[in-house]
Amino acid sequence: MAAMDSPTNPGSSAVGAPRPLFRDTDMGAIHKAASVGNVQKVKQILLFRKSGLNDRDRMSRTALHVACGKGRPRVVRLLTHRHCLLNLCDIDNKTALIHAIQYEQEECATILLDRGANPNVMDIHGNTPLNYAVLGHNTAIVEKLLSCMANMEARNKDDFTPLSLAKYDNKEKMVEFLVTRASKVDHMEKYNCSFLVLYLEGTFIKAGASETMKGLGSKQMLVGTILSCQRD
């Protein structure tokens, strides 16, 4: 893997991509109304067909993208109730769900997931919504994504998985959360250190959610070992 910036650095190629900007000059009428959370204006625009439900702006975003990024859950509910398309992508191949998570709009993200938004769409960097939730250290959204079958093994263009992103960014609590969550579903991810099974001193050690582990001592020691492992 090529040398990289920190995953939280906007200059990174495949992780820590900068959050989208919302400029009025890029938007159509429905996008502007969604941006400020004007539900009545959005209804009026749709009623008089001044814009369509899934119309794109200059950045190929729909009103749903904008409402999610700006944190307008009432607009998100309106658009989803009218059966807008949930998984359309902008010019960076980002879905509205990715926008919601990048801007830490938990309520908007939850609405989308409850409506069946795809949690595994990758943007142009190969990042999924789960990657951005991990980088944002939002365990509630991570848990929601995993309950909606988000792929814990998906790799972005720099070969990072959600777990290795947390490890690379030295986020011990997120590593512990992912290990604990994965152990409950017996989910394994393999890189230099396996997600649930580490080969240490000739012994395979199964990670438990809270139990003491043979030959390793504790889940905290497992997390420390994962954080200390070096990638190839």
C-alpha positions, -999 to 999 in steps of 0.1 A, spaced: 0 0 0 13 34 -9 22 59 18 -7 80 30 -17 109 50 -37 104 82 -72 91 76 -86 123 91 -66 145 68 -88 159 39 -58 156 16 -58 118 18 -67 100 -14 -91 73 -1 -98 81 35 -108 114 52 -122 128 20 -134 164 25 -171 169 32 -191 181 3 -197 219 0 -232 233 -5 -232 264 -26 -264 282 -37 -250 287 -71 -248 249 -76 -284 243 -66 -318 243 -82 -350 256 -65 -358 223 -46 -322 220 -34 -322 255 -20 -355 249 -2 -342 216 12 -310 232 23 -328 256 46 -353 230 58 -383 248 42 -408 219 41 -437 240 27 -415 254 0 -404 219 -11 -441 208 -12 -450 238 -32 -422 232 -57 -432 196 -62 -469 205 -64 -463 230 -92 -437 208 -108 -410 235 -107 -386 207 -99 -388 170 -97 -383 148 -67 -350 134 -80 -337 164 -99 -300 170 -98 -280 201 -91 -247 210 -108 -229 186 -85 -253 158 -95 -270 159 -60 -306 155 -53 -326 174 -27 -322 143 -5 -284 147 -6 -287 183 4 -313 178 31 -291 150 46 -259 170 45 -276 200 60 -294 181 87 -330 187 77 -348 155 89 -383 169 82 -374 174 46 -358 140 45 -390 124 58 -411 143 33 -389 132 4 -387 96 15 -424 95 21 -429 105 -15 -406 77 -25 -376 96 -38 -347 74 -49 -325 67 -19 -293 55 -35 -286 80 -62 -250 92 -63 -234 127 -68 -203 134 -89 -182 118 -62 -204 87 -61 -216 97 -27 -251 87 -17 -273 108 6 -265 84 34 -228 92 30 -236 129 31 -256 124 64 -228 104 80 -200 128 69 -219 157 84 -228 136 115 -265 139 109 -276 108 128 -313 114 126 -312 118 88 -290 87 85 -314 67 106 -344 77 85 -326 66 53 -315 32 68 -350 26 81 -363 33 46 -339 7 31 -310 28 19 -280 7 7 -253 9 34 -226 -6 11 -224 19 -18 -188 30 -23 -178 66 -32 -150 74 -57 -124 66 -30 -139 32 -23 -153 44 11 -186 31 24 -209 48 49 -194 25 76 -159 39 69 -171 74 74 -190 65 106 -158 49 120 -138 79 111 -164 101 128 -162 79 159 -200 75 159 -207 42 175 -245 47 173 -244 50 136 -218 22 133 -242 -1 152 -271 10 130 -252 3 98 -241 -31 110 -277 -40 119 -285 -31 83 -259 -55 70 -231 -30 63 -200 -49 51 -173 -50 77 -148 -64 53 -151 -38 25 -118 -23 15 -113 12 0 -88 21 -27 -60 23 -1 -69 -12 12 -84 0 45 -113 -17 61 -134 -2 88 -113 -19 115 -80 -10 100 -92 26 96 -99 27 134 -66 10 141 -46 34 117 -62 64 134 -54 49 168 -90 50 180 -89 23 207 -126 27 217 -137 22 181 -114 -8 177 -128 -23 208 -164 -16 197 -158 -32 163 -141 -63 178 -169 -67 204 -196 -63 178 -180 -86 154 -174 -113 180 -211 -115 186 -217 -125 150 -186 -146 146 -174 -123 118 -137 -125 107 -116 -101 88 -80 -110 78 -51 -86 75 -19 -88 95 -39 -93 126 -71 -112 122 -103 -94 133 -114 -121 157 -86 -147 157 -50 -137 163 -21 -161 159 1 -155 189 29 -177 201 16 -207 182 -19 -205 196 -52 -193 180 -71 -171 204 -108 -165 199 -119 -130 209 -148 -128 233 -171 -99 239 -163 -97 276 -146 -129 287 -109 -134 296 -91 -149 267 -66 -178 269 -30 -167 265 -39 -131 260 -55 -119 292 -84 -97 282 -103 -80 254 -83 -48 262 -51 -66 256 -65 -79 223 -74 -43 213 -39 -32 223 -24 -60 202 -45 -50 172 -35 -14 175 2 -24 178 2 -47 148 20 -33 117 5 -36 82 26 -48 53 
